[in-house]
Amino acid sequence: MVACSLSKNLPEGEYVLDSNQLKGVEKANPLEIENLYFQEPNTKIPLTNSSLGVSIYRFGRLFYDSTKVNEKLEAKKAELEEVRAGLSDAEDNRKLLKKRDKVQTKIQDLEKMQEYGNFLMRTGNPVTVLDSAETQKTVTEIDNYLYNKGFLDSEVAFEVETKKQKATVTYIIAEKEPYILDSIYTNSVNEGLLSLINQSKKETFIVKGDNYDQTNFTKERERLEELFKNNGYFMFTKSFIDYNLYFDTTSKRINVEQRILKPSFSEKHEVYRIDSITFKISPPSDEFIDEKVQRNYRNIDFNFYRDRFSAKLLSSRILFDENQEYRRTNIIETQKQLSNLDLFRYINISFDTVGTSLTAKILSQPNQKYQLTNQLGLSITEQLPGPFFSTVLRNRNFFRAGEILEFNARIGYEGVASATDQGVYQSKEFGVSASVIFPRFLIPFYGKSLQKYGQYNPNTRTQLGYNYTNRPEYTRSGLNALLAYTWVTRGNRQQFTINAADINYIRTPNISDDFAQVLLDLENQGNNLIWSFLPSLISSVSAQSIINFNDYGNYNSTNKASLLKLFVESGGTTLNFVNATSNNETTDFARFQWLKFQADFRRYYPLNQTSTIAYRANFGIANPYGVSSGILPYEKYFFAGGGTSIRAWQARRLGPGSYTPPIGDRGRYDYAFEQPAEMILETMLEYRRNLSGYFDMAVFVDAGNAWVIGVDNSRPGADFRFDRFYKEIAIGTGVGLRMDFNFLVIRLDLATKAVDPSMPEGERWVLDNISFNRLFGLKGQTVLNFGIGYPF
């Protein structure tokens, strides 16, 4: 580790920044203050004086020659001048234009390399050497922060302690008493604005009795601007709001005067109304200039080229009318809804003013009618990579009312865990589908439904598809027909999907002898899983709601966010109205009825700019009834274990309950078979932290299991019981390394079993199998998961 030491080759008199410390903070937020440091110590490998980021940077530095980079940059700049000189004589020369763009891109890459180094240097980071100027800047920044948070009399100092070639900087803060907001008065002669302020007092960010906080004044100005603009005040901006603060240094009190300034262009702020609306779709070229089509619908003047668009459809996405007060949220939402149709390259909405009247102009240009998208990639599931190719052909505006005809095809290999004892292997998959997406609700909606529901971006998808899967245990094919409705609330906070009809005809024409024997053995023990592999016609009705709080999924955000996904399904519902035969030993065509529910909650909580806590809780239950005779279609079962579940167990191998699966020849954890279950409960907690550049680390704990509803004689202990389920919670823990490139996240998670419910009671704590002699415990106790994307 000496060779990788942070202080290696450091000149005399210079020190590596070992840590920053904070003292004296009692009322202010210490995390926010820590984010103000201009210098941060390098993230170190525990128990060492080395850093992964610094090692990567130094390795990249071996291959970096700044002189050569500068020479190449100058040469490319000279080449660019030559190309530009050539273009001055031939502006439309495609070869020169292409060369110019290529040289410009190369110059940008070289400038980036000149400033930040090569790829490895940008991935890592240099040693943080203590800089007194940066420390003083941090003191000034902290002082400003405390002042803006109400600690107007605070004092900030710092101390530096050095040992060998390492330095510790301690920032010492004397907060003193914060200033409190006392009286708050709004000064305005505009009764309309005063009325809106009074009506929304409960929403104000400036509250009597609170500590003075400059950010709250900024938020209040933005809130009032949004409030006024959504109540007709088109010309109002936050620059018309200012504050006079009167300080009482004895009582530490502040009196606030909030002033609404008069505009320079009129006597007072006026309410504006929409006078007229025009919607123009520009032709792709001047060839269509003489093929204009004009019509008026819902008092909106439409100007098209050719008769290619539905005025009725477009008007349903325009969320403002003539004679309405101007509301900014309606304008923004209109722009979103028109863009969601995927018919236009862009949507621009502008306004002309005459007095207090607004002429709304919506300008757009059609998207290309046909679009072919090909994708070649690599999917990684259950540790084994598999290539895939997909293609999508879209025909926009198919019936001239905004419909999209879409053809999809996908072929690929996917890593999956075998249902028998063949380990992890590649499954071959092929699928094709044809869909028509209608930008409205179809049957049974009529009449004014288009206008009524247009603000919710309604879609109806009708689809026919075919899927084929080839696994070593079996081959399975299916025909699918789907009728689905989707819609969202404003801001995409809630998304809803109703699959009104999901019909599948499934066949399993080939089953391997080994897998067939497994199914027969289960049948002899009273488990009729074999019926799931008979030919069957499976129909269901389902609904799903996704509630997204604060843009969950944007992992670069510094805001708390969460997501709740709810799913309900009723399968074989129509069989309740006919006299259908139940599945039995002589059945050659299976029928199924079931009810299913699943709730998936996820939470993302940033601790600071570099570290976060992420949490997931997942619960699901499926209950077969009626003609199913206790069996579900195989795809409807729950499975626990794997890269996005309890990671210390191999995919689909955990549980159910305290059942001990058959053990193979390779040791205690050589579980050979998938373990389908009818109920699942799992939770996952992760601490994530940026190590250096693209590298992140994670420490996690997973807990959960799956169970069978009712007794399964073939799997003793698999059934869910209230008096013992809490004793059957499996626990796994581990560490992860991720490379986050924003567009792609590569994930490595090393997880080990800590509590194993398949062991007898009193012996389920298995983490003590790990020692210096056995770093990973028993064979199979520790599992390496390799995946793409975050686990949740």
N, C-alpha and C positions, 0 to 999 in steps of 0.2 A: 504493500500500500504506500510505501515511501515514495515510489516513482510517480504515484498519482496524487501526492500530497498537494493541497491547495497552495502551500507556501513555497513550493519548489521553484528555484531560480528567482525568487523575489528579491529585488535590490535592497540593500541596507537602508533602513529608515522608512521602509514601506511595510504596511501591515494588511493582512487579509481581514476583512470584516467578518468576525466570527458570529456576532449576534447583536441585535438591537433590543434594548430593554426600556420599559416605560414605568415611571414612578409618579405617584401623586394624583392619579386619575381616580376620582370618586364618583362624580356625577356625569361626566361626559362619556361618550361611547369609545372605549379603548380600541375596538376593532376598526372604527372609522379613522382614528388617529394613526393606527399602524399602517393603514393604506396610504398615508401621506409621506411615508419614508421615501426619500429620493434614492437611497441605496439599500438593497436587500442582500443579506448574506446568501451565498450559494447553498442550495439544498444538498445536504451531505448524506452519504451512506452511513447508517447508524454505526457507532463505535469506531469510526474512522475519521481521518481528516481529509477525506477525498469526496469528490462529487462526480456523479455520472455525467451531468451537463458539461462540467469543465473538462472531463476526460474526452468527451466527444468533440468539444471545441478544439482541444489541443491536437487531437488526431487529425481533424480537418485542417488545422493550421500547417501541418506537415506538407500538405499538398497545395498550399496557397502561396502564390507569388504575386505580390501587389504590383511589382514592376511590369510583369507580363500582362496583368489585367489592365493597367493603365495604357500600355502600348496597344493592346487590342481595341480598347475603347477609342483611342485617338484614331486608329486606322478605320474603324467603323464609322466614326463621325465624318472622316474625310470621304469615305465611300458614299455616305448619305448625301453629302454636298454634290458629288458628281452625279448621283441619280437625280437630284432635284434640278441640277443644271440641264440634264437631258429632258426632264419633264417640262421645263420652261419652253422648249421648242416643240414638244409633242405631248400635250396634256392628257390625251386619251390612250397613250401607249400602255396597253395592259401589262406587258412584260415588265416595263419600268415601274408601274404602279405596284405590281406584286413584289418586285425587288425592294421598293421603298418600304413597304409594310414589313417585309422580312428583316431589313436592316434596322428599322426603328425598334422592332421587338428585341433584336439582339442587343441594341444599345441599352434598352431598359434593363435587360438581364445583367449586362456588364456593370451598369451603374449601381444596381442592387448588390452585385458581388463586390464592387469597389467599396461600398459603404459598410456592408454587413458580412462580407466574406463568402465562402462557398457554402454549399448546401449543409455540410456537416457542421460548419461553424455557426450557421443560422439555426440549426437544430439544437446545438448545445449553447453554452454561454461562457464568456470569459470569467476569470477570477475577479471577484468583487474586491477591489483594493480601496481601503479607507481613503476618502477624499474630504478634507475639512470643509471645502467650499460647498460640497453636497450636503454635509451635515448642517451647515449654517442655513442653507436653503430649506432644509427640513424643519429647523427651529422656526423660521419665518412662516412656513406653511402651517405648522401646528398653531402658532400664535394667531394667525388669521382665522383658522378654523374655530378656535375657542372664542374669539371675538364674535364671529358670526353665529355661534351657538349660545350667546348671551353672557359669556364670561369676559366681560369687557375689561376687567381689572386683572386678568390672569397674567402670570409670568412664566416664561419657558426658558430653561437652560439645559446644558448637556455636559456630560463627563465622559472621558475616554480612558479606559483601562487597557493596557497592553501587556501581553505575556508572550515571550518569544516573538513570533512574527504574526500573532493574532490580536485583534482588537475587539473590545466590547464597548458599544456606545450606549450610554444611559441618558434618556431624555427625562428631565426632572420638571414636573409641572406643579405650579401653585395655582389652583383653579380660582380660589376666593368665591365670593357669593355671586350667583348668576342674577342678571336683571330680569324682572318679571313684567309682563304686559299688564297695564292697569286699565285705563279707559281706551276704548276704540270708537272713533267717530268717523263717519263718512260724510264728506263735503261735496255735494253736487246739487245743481239746480234742476237736474233732469229727473222728473217724477217717475218716468218709466224705468229708468235704470235703478233708482232708489227702491222702487217696488220689487224688482227682481232680486236685488241684494237682500232685502228683508225676507222675501219668500224662501231664500236659500241659505238662511243664517246657519242652519244646522250642518251645512256642508263646508263652512268656512274653515280655512287653515289657520286663521289668526283668532285665537281664543283668549279671552281675559283670564289671567291667572297662570297662563303658560309661560315657560321661559322664552325669552327672545330668541328667535331662530330665523336667520336670514333666508334659509331655504323655504320656510313657510310663507314668507312674503312673495317669493318668486312663484311658488305654487298657487297662491291666491290670485295673483295677477293673471296667470294662465287660466285658472278656473273661471274667473270673471269674464275674460275675453271669450272663452268657449260658451259660457252662459249667455252673454249678450248676442253673440253671432248666431246662436240657436234660437233666438227670439226676435229675429228680424234686423238686428243692427249690423248690417252688411259691412259698413265702413269702419266699424270699431276695431281697434287694435289695443294690445296691452300697453302701448306707449302712452295712451291716454290716462293710465293709472299711475300715480306716484304716492309716496308716503312721506309725511313729516313726522319725525320722532322727537319727542321731548323727554329728555333724561333727567331724573331726579337722583343725583349721585349719593344722597343721604339715605333715602329709603330703598334704593336700587329698583326704582319703578320707572316704567316707560309709558307715556301717553302717546297714542297713535292716531294721527289724522290721515285718513285714506281719502285722497282727492281724485275725483273724476274730472279731468280737464276738458274744456270745450274744444271742439274741432276748429281748425282755421278756415275750413271751406264752407261752414254754415253756422247758423245761430246755435244749433244744438244737435246732438246725435239723434238721427231719425231712423224710424223703422222702414225697411225696404220690402217691397212685395214683387213677386214674379209677375211680369206683365205678359210675356209670351215665351214660348219654347220652340226652338227649331232643332232638328236632328238631321245632320248631313253626313252621308256616307260617301266619301270621295272615291272616284274610280281609281283603279290601280295605274291607269295611264290615260293620256289625252284621247286615246282611240274611242273611249266611251263617252266623250263630252256631249255628244248629240243624243245620247240614249238616257236622258234624265226621266225619272218618274217622280211625280210629286203627289202627295196625298196628305190629308189631315185626319188624325184620329185622336180622340180625347183632347182636342184643342192643341195638339202638338203637330207642327208642320214638319213632315218628313220629306227629305230630298234624297232619293236613291239614284244610282245608275242601274238601269234595267229593273225589271220587276223580280228581284231576287230575295227580298227581305219582308218579314211580317211586321207591319206597323203595330199590330195587336200585341205581339210578343215583346217588341222593344218597349212599348209604352208601359207594359207591366213591370219593367225594371227601372222605370223612371219614377222616383219616389217623391216628386214634387209636382204641383199643379199650378195652373194660372190662378192669380189672385191670392195665392198663399203667401204668408210671411216667409222670408228667407230663413232657412235653417241649414247651417253648415253640415251637420251630421247627415242630413238627407242628400246633400250633394256628394259627400264622400261615399256614402253607401250606394248611391246610384252608379257612381264610377266603378265600384267593386262589382255590383250586380251585372252591369253590362260587360265587364271584363270576364266574369265567370262564365258567360255564354260561350267563350272561346271562338267567337266569330270575327273578332276584330284585332288588328295589330296594336291599336292604342285607342284610348278614350280620353278626349280633352273636353272639359267643361269650362266655359268662360262666360262672363257677364258684361253687358253694356249697360250703362246707367243713363237714365233720363229723369232728372229730379230724384224721386224716391222709387222709381220703377226700374225693374231689372229685366233685360232681355237675355234669356238663357240660350247659349249656343253650345250644342253638343256636336263635336266633330270627330269622325273616326274614319278608318280605312279598313276594308275587309281583309281578313287573314286569307292565306292561300287555301283554296278549296280542298286540295288533296295534300295529305302529309304522310310520308312514310318514315317511320322511326325504327332503326335497327339498334339492337344492344347486344354486345358480346361481353360477357363478364365471368366472374368467378364467385360462386356462393360457397360459404363455409358454414356448415352446420355439423354439430357433433364431431368436431376436430378434423374432418376429412374434406378437403376442397373439391369442388366439382364445377366444371365449366358449363355455361348455358348460353343459348342464343335465343333472342326473342325479337319479334317484329310486329309492328302495329301499323295498320293502314287506316287513316281517318278520312272520311268524306264529310266535310262540314256543310251544314245547311241542306241536308239531304232532301227533305220535303219542302224546302223553302220556308220553314217556320222554326229555324234554329236547331233542328235535329242533327245528331251526329251519328253516322254509320261507322262502326269500328270493327275491324277484323284483327284478331290477336292470334299469334302462334308462338309457342315456346317449346324448346327441346333442351334437355340438359341432364346433367348428373348431379345428384345431391347426396352428401354424406349422411347416412342414417345408421342408427344402431339396429342390428338384426333382431328380429323377434325370437329367434332361436339362439343357437350358440355360435354364430358365425362372426361375432364381434361387430366392428364398424366397417361399413362397406359403402359402395356407391350405388344408389338407386337410379334407374333410368326413368325419365319422365318425359311425356309428350302431351301437349294440350293445344287445342284450337277452339276458338269461340267467335261468334258473330253477335254484335250488340247494336241496338238502336237506342240512343239516349235522347229522350224528349225533355226539353227544358220547361216542363210543366207536369202537373199531376194528370194522369190518365184515368181510366175507369176506376171508381164510379163518379168522378168529378166532372161537373158540367158548368155551362154558363159562365158566371163571373169568377170562377175559381182562379183563372190565370191572373187577373188583376188583383184579386184578393190575397193570393199567396206569393205573388212575384217577389216581394221583399225578402222571402226566405230562401231564395235560390232553389226552387223545387226542381227535382229531376225524377224522371221515371226511366228505369233501365229494363229493357227486355233483352234476354240473352239466350242463345242456344250454344252449347259447348260439348266437347268430347275430351276426356282425359284418360291417359293410359299410364300405368305405373308397373315397372318390372323390378321386383325384389327377388332375392334368391329363394325366399319362402313361397312367394306366389306372384302371379301377375293379376292386375286388377284394372278393369276399364269401366268407364261410366259415361252416360249421356246425361246432360243437365239442361234444364229449362228454368229460367228465373224471371220473375217480375218483381222489381224492387223500387221503392220510393225513398228518396233522400231529401233532406232539407236542413238548413242551418239557421240559427238565430243571428242577429246582427253582431258583427265583430267576430263571427265564427266561434263564439264561446261554447255553444252547444250544437252538436251535430246529431241528427236522427236518421236512422235507416229502418225501414220496414220491408222485409222480404215477404210480400203478400203470397207468393207462391214460389217454392223452391223444390223442384221435382227432379229426382235422380233415379236413373235405372242403372244398377250396379251389377257387374258380373265378376267372378273370380274364376276364370277358366282353368287356370293351372295352379296347383298347390303342390309343393315339394313333398316327398314321402316323409321326411323328418317332421315337417310342420304339421302334416296331416295326422301323424302319429301323436303329436303333442295335443292336437285338438280332440282326437279320439280318447286319449287318456283323461283329459279334462271332462269329457262327456261321461265317461264311466264313473267319474267321481261326483257327478251331478252338476257340473259346470258346462252349460250348453253354448259356450262361446263359438262353437262350430257354426251355429246358425248365422253369425255375423258374416260368414264367407259363402253363404248361399246366394244365388241370384235373388235380387230384391228390387222392389219399386219403393223408394223412400221419398216421402213428401213431408214438408214442414212449413210452418209459418213462424217467423222470428222477428224480433225487434231489437235494435241496439241504440243506446244513447251514449255519446261521448261528451263529457263536460270538461272543458279545458279552462283552468283558472290561471290567468296571467301568463299565457304563452308557454305552456309546458312543452318541452322538446327543444327549446332554445337554450342549450347547455352553456352558451357563452353569456347568458344573461346574469346580472347580479341581483335579480329579483326572485323572491320565493315564488314557486309555481307548483301546481298539482293538477292531476288528471284523474277523473273517475269514469270508468267504462262499465256500463251495465248491459247485460245481454240476457234475453229470455227467448225460449223456443218451445214450440209445441209441434211434435212430430206425429205423423199418421193421424192427424185430427179427424179427417173425413171418415176414417174407419169406425168412428163412434156412431155413424149414421147408417152403417150397413152391417149385415150379419157375416163378418169375416171370421175365418177359421184361425184359431190360435196356433202358434208354432208348436210342433211336437216332433217326435222321433221319426215320423214318416214325411215330414215337411221337405219339399224340394224347391219351394219358392217362399222365401221368408217375408214376413210382414212385421212392421215395428210401430209401436206407439211409445212416446216418451215425452217428458217435460224436462226442461233444462234451464238452469239459471246460473249466471256467473257475474261476479263483481270484482273489478280490478282497480285498485286505488294506487296512485303513484305520487310521490312527493319529492320535490327538489328544493333544498334549502342551502343557499350559499352562506358560508361562514365569513369569507373574505374574498378577495380577488383571485386567490389561487386554490382555495379548498372549499368543498361542499359536502353536504350530507344528502344522500339519496335513499329513499325508502319505498318499498312496494309491499302491498298486502293483496293476496289473490284468494278468492273463495269461489268454488263452483260445486254444483250438485246436479246430477241427472238421474231421473227416476223412470225406468221402463214400467209400463203398465199394459193391461189389456192383452192383446194378441201377441205382444212381445214375449210373454212368458219369462220375464225377468232378464232379457238380453237386449242390449243396445246395438245399433249399427257400430261397427268397429271404430269409425271415425268420430263417433260421438262420446267415446270414453275419455276420461281424464288420465293423464300420465304424469308422474312426478319424477324429477331428476333430469339433469342435463344443463347445458350452457346458459339457459334463460330460466331455470328453475332452481332446485336445490343442487348446487354445482358440485358438491362432494360425492354425488352419486352419478353413475353413468346415465345417459338418456333413457327415460321410461323404465328405470330399474328400481326405483325406490318404492318400498311398501309392497302391497297395501297394509296399513296397520302394523301389527307386530309379526306378520307372517314372515317366516324364514324361507326365502326362495331356494330352489335346488342349487347346490354349490358345485361348480365345475372342478376340473383337475388343477386349475392354476391358483388355488388358494381360497381363503375365506370369502373374498369379495368377487369371485368369478361367477357373477350372476348371469345365467344364460338366457333368461326369457324376459320379454316385456311384461309389465304388470298393469293391465287395464283396471281402472277403478271408476266408481260412480260419484265420488266426492273428493274434493281436494281443498287443502288449506295450506297456504305457504306465505311466508314473509321473508323479506330480504332487506338488509341494512348495509349501506356502503359509505365509507369515508373516501372521498376522491380528492387528490391533490396533484397539482402540476409539479413535476420534477424539474423539467428543463425543456424549453422549446416545445416540440411536439410530444414529448414523453409525459405521461401521467401515471400515477400509481393509485391503487385502491386497496383498502383493507375491508373485508366484508364478513358478515355472519348471515347465514341462511337457515331458516327453520321451517319445518312443515312436514306433511305426509299426505297420502291419499288413502281412501278407505272404500270398502264395499258397503252398500246399503243392504242389510240382511246377511244371513249366514251363507258363506261359500265353503262347502265341505272340502273342496279341493285346495283351499288356502286357509288353514286354521289361523285365527287371529286377525284376519283381513277385515272383519266387519267393524263398523263404527259403533262405539259404545260410550255414552256420556261418562260412565264411571272409570274409564281408563284411557280415553283418547289423548288426554294431556300427557300421559306417560309414554305415548307412542310418537311424540314429536321428534323428528330427526333434526339434528343440528350439524351444520357444516360450517367451517370457517376457512379463511385463506387470504391470499394477497393477489393482486392483479397488476399487470403492466399493460398500458394502452398507448398506442400512437394515434394521436388525434390530428388529422389533417383538415379538419372542418368538413370537407366533402367525403371523408372516409375515416372510420375509426377501426383500427386493428386491435383486437383484444386477446390477451393471454391471462387466464385466471387459474391459479393453482389452489385447489380446495381440498381440504382433508376432513374426514368424518370425525366429529367430536362426540356425538350421541347417536348410537345405532339402535333403533327400536326393534330390529330383527334379533337382537341378542336377548337372552333371558333377563328378567328384571333383576337389578342389582349389578349387572355386568354391562350395562348399555353405555357407560362412559368409556370410550375407547381412545380418547386423545392421549392417554398415558402410554399407548403403544409407541408413541414417538419418543425417540431418545437420540443421543449423539451417535449411537451405533446404528439406529434406524431412523434417519431424518424424515422419512416419509411414512413411517409406520409399517403395518403389514402390507403385503403386496395387494395393490388395488385399493388401499385405504385412501390414498391421495390421488386425485384426478386432475389432469391438465385439460382445461377447456380452451379451445382456439376458436375465435369467432370474429364476425364483422359487426360493428355497432355496439352500443351499450346494451347490457342485459335488460335494462329498463330505464 
